[in-house]
Amino acid sequence: DHTFFHHHGFSVRGTVRAAVNLALGRYVSGGSTLTQQLAGTLYANRAKFSIFRKLKELWWSLQLERKLSKYEILQLYLNKMLFGPGVYGIQAASEFYFGHPATDLTVAEAAMLVIQLSNPSYYNPFRFPNRARVRQKGVLDQMVQLGYATRKEVDASYKKFWQDYNYRQPSTYIGQDAV
């Protein structure tokens, strides 16, 4: 949500794009802003899509935007969202995937965590490292385009990430087959 600091809880463009995709029976990307995703997590059942649920998310996102600062919303989002199997919040995610606190994240690690937010099963780097790698590269390229990082910084971080990355699951991982 690169427009997070500029919108008031929803994106007209994102909503229209999602509606068109829904009408055409295809899924390209969702239309929810970060605030709407948080509102849905806190106040709605995101397991099923419905127009009523989307309206509820919209209403609650507007309430969050009225009551909280953007940084408070971002902090809530990063601490409440699912990043993987039973992993909620950025601190737990950083420790789960990389074995260190979130304060020590590299640019490449941060990008890997960002993609977990969109679909932690599909982009799980332990189970699907190639899929995660391609998506991570796309996020890093977008960070350069938006001016959040330099090409040199991104390329060095990405290269080091994949040179050092341990594809085996950390000892804290509870796999799908666990009882």
Salt bridges, closest charged atoms under 4 A:
ASP1 OD2 - HIS7 NE2 2.92
GLU57 OE2 - ARG46 NH1 3.12
GLU57 OE2 - ARG53 NE 2.78
GLU57 OE1 - LYS54 NZ 3.27
GLU65 OE2 - LYS70 NZ 2.90
GLU109 OE1 - HIS100 NE2 3.04
ASP141 OD1 - LYS137 NZ 3.02
ASP141 OD1 - ARG151 NH1 2.93
ASP155 OD1 - LYS137 NZ 3.95
ASP155 OD1 - ARG151 NH1 3.22
ASP164 OD2 - LYS160 NZ 2.46
